[in-house]
Amino acid sequence: MVKTKEKEKSFNSINLQSFILVTSLLLGLLIIAGLLSYLIPQGAYETVKETGEIIPGTFKKGRVEGIAFWRVLTAPVRVFGGEDSLTIIMISVFLLVMSGIFNIMEKTGGVRVLIRRLLTKFSNNKKTVLCATILLFMAFGSFFGMFEELVTLLPIIIVFALSLGYDTMTGVGVCMLAACFGFSAAITNPFSVGLATEAAETGVLDGIWLRIVFFVLIYGLLCGFILLHARRIKKNPEKSLTYEMDKKKRETLKIDEVWTERDGKIYRVYGIFFLAQFVVLIAIASIRAISGFAIPILAASFLIGGILSGLLVSEDKAKVWTDFFKGALGMLPAVLMIAIASSVKLVLDESGILHTIMHAVISALDGKSKFVCVLLVYLLILFLQIFIGSSSAKIMLVMPIIVPISSALGISPATIILTYCIADGFTDMLLPTNPVLLIGLSMAGVSYTKWIRWTWLLQVVVFVLTIAILMFAVSIGY
């Protein structure tokens, strides 16, 4: 009976231990946000109605007024009616659709067939394949600002890594970690560099040379990290943090089975499906008018294409719908985690203390050296990262104030843009308030504690490297 349940379990279902731990961390942050309202006075800047931009010099300080405890407790529900509700709903639907479609792929043999064909082409160049995959995902993030969209490919990349003899962590690293690091080491990313240059009234190509150098450094660092891990796992698979889970996953792959005519049909159908999704990704990245609708477009594309592909290759049409709903059901706990993560920002907004905190840091810039000023801007954006995941939202919040102050201190817009881009992204793979991290770990079945154990040293090295590159930028008058 237990074995039957294990077979029917969704390929992307969430680990219970991971769910409990992350939910507990998020609830702790939510309570802390509420308690801060009893310690920090309210305050607000005036904003431009059309754009939401803050008007410098308009900050007004209020008094300490703690938020009602019932508002903190109900925030995960009320967030679906707040100003960020549409984004939260879209991300949640996106996650459920992705999970349902990949469960159909797994149950109909699509995952197994695609991986078998990839293995026949790349099994002799494993290290090259890993580095090439990292470069591809980083490039999409750095040039086109694609991050959340690329998580749709995570299950396939994980299974491919397992088939090459590596582990789940390797797959998550070359896909999600690479996409995030590429987004952060932005060269022309329209959602960070593009918007920041508009706010600073400068050009995207201004100072691009140092952003390219930084991209190369991050790429080399990530390749080294992944290859060292892959070599260690290859020598001793039991050292993998996901060893037991990966054993079970490999049993379902059945890579060594004889290639049949049906396998050929499955390969053609799902090959066309992924080719179509790739075209959609390129269209989203290339057409500015639709880039803001990336998540709903991808969700619709995956839903329609995935269901049609499943119906075309499945011998039991009714089971396709069952597999979809079972896959989606396995991701429902992630929706709760996303709601709690988003409600932290809601509580800070309702408390009226977010602008007060930001004003305090900006005031500290007065009279400081260029080096200290850049560090304070870096730390401010890192702080805002905990509560505001959206890159564009943070730009509208801080850039109109920071750019004039920095210019008065002799710091170029290019340096501030570089500072913003660096601070905006890397911690997305560290903070439990980031929905994309929760989605990725849920899809991979990796607990948050295992993820931190695996990546903490890399994050420390990245932090040191980012500080060094910013100090270098200031010292040369970049």
Salt bridges, closest charged atoms under 4 A:
GLU8 OE1 - LYS326 NZ 3.02
GLU65 OE2 - ARG63 NE 2.74
GLU83 OE2 - LYS345 NZ 3.53
ASP84 OD2 - LYS345 NZ 3.07
GLU106 OE1 - LYS107 NZ 3.64
ASP167 OD1 - HIS229 NE2 3.03
GLU198 OE2 - ARG288 NH2 3.85
GLU244 OE1 - LYS247 NZ 3.78
GLU257 OE1 - ARG112 NH1 3.76
ASP263 OD1 - ARG112 NH2 3.25
ASP263 OD2 - ARG116 NH1 3.40
GLU315 OE2 - ARG262 NE 3.63
ASP323 OD2 - LYS319 NZ 3.15
ASP349 OD2 - LYS345 NZ 3.06
GLU350 OE2 - ARG71 NH2 3.19
GLU350 OE2 - ARG78 NH1 2.62
ASP424 OD1 - LYS394 NZ 2.79
